[in-house]
Amino acid sequence: MKILVTGGAGFIGSAVVRHIMSCTDHSVVNVDKLTYAGNLESLAGISQGQRYQFEQVDICDRPALDRIFAQQRPDAIMHLAAESHVDRSIDGPAAFIETNIVGTYTLLESARQYWLGLDEERRERFRFHHVSTDEVYGDLDGPNALFVEDTAYAPSSPYSASKASSDHLVRAWGRTYGLPTLLTNCSNNYGPYHFPEKLIPLVILNALEGKPLPIYGKGDQVRDWLYVEDHARALLTVLEKGRVGETYNIGGHNEKQNLDVVQYICDLLDQRRPQRPGGLASYRELIQFVADRPGHDRRYAIDAGKIQRDLGWLPEESFESGIAKTVDWYLENTQWCHNVQNGSYQRQRLGVGGREAT
Ligand code: NAD
């Protein structure tokens, strides 16, 4: 297959691109605007050539998308491009409405026009895979409830509301126009190449510098953590084997309170980097509780039984193995971290509409 991946320079998108390039024969066209969250250094080992091409394009740019479909003639789309950080969506929701809703609509329309022009056999095989989040379901009631595929949507933040909207658009394009869609809703990811505004990389990098480790409220929010490479494998499995029109929930069976996650990372760092800054006895001393995020959901947890039963996918990493790999990655990949922290990673931008030379 030739797969058009949107958002392939982001955290999960780059894991998907690395997975496709290293474990399959498929080729990739990576369409990414390179916002602050896009980082081509996360794809450093992958060179432009026959199996990989990069297009710096905004998914709201219909003429550019039409050109890419006409030139590249992909067999499938994996749509990951999005504004993804809840705190940013509270401070400035406009970009979330624009990319997550208008951008998904624009991509759907460009894809539909291209799909209608395919011969019957290619039209049958074509897939539009929309990658979404468990946050669309909102807060879970009680300690034992789990999100299933037909849990009612009740998003709490501008981010999750914009993702819920995009999910509805994708389902409508499947139902109304017959576009062969697939939808996945996944729990919180963590792992290498994660932008350090998110909890886990922020905690690792702040701890190493002796900076405070901010925790919202009491730190009792529960999230179901999935190692990003397990998510990438799940997405490929759904693309290759999923039934058209279906939704699959993806989760790690790893429910943890935020405070436990942060303490666990501190303990790993105490073992791996015992020369702590500022004479600390433990990195845990850096933990600071801060005012809770408005509208903060208490608990998310996924029932990933359907993707296991129907498609045979299971996560390979436990939380303990995945978080140890993640901490080690951040300790070993200091150049990637420095370039993100000092902003130099953004020099790779080409100007919107630019293309990397092949
Ligand atoms: P990310 O913020 O790390 O990456 C998003 C990527 O999309 C970046 O490379 C960015 O440059 C690109 N992008 C943003 N706006 C664009 C636009 N208008 N046109 C083209 N490209 C654009 O996000 P992520 O954490 O990798 O998440 C990827 C997808 O997975 C998102 O759709 C997100 O909602 C979903 N998801 C994320 C998680 C998680 O824990 N991170 C969990 C479940 C689902």
Residues whose N, C-alpha, C, O or C-beta is under 5 A from the ligand:
A	BS01	NAD	G7 A9 G10 F11 I12 G13 V31 D32 K33 L34 T35 A37 G38 N39 V57 D58 I59 C60 H79 L80 A81 A82 E83 S84 T99 G103 V131 S132 T133 C186 S187 N188 N189
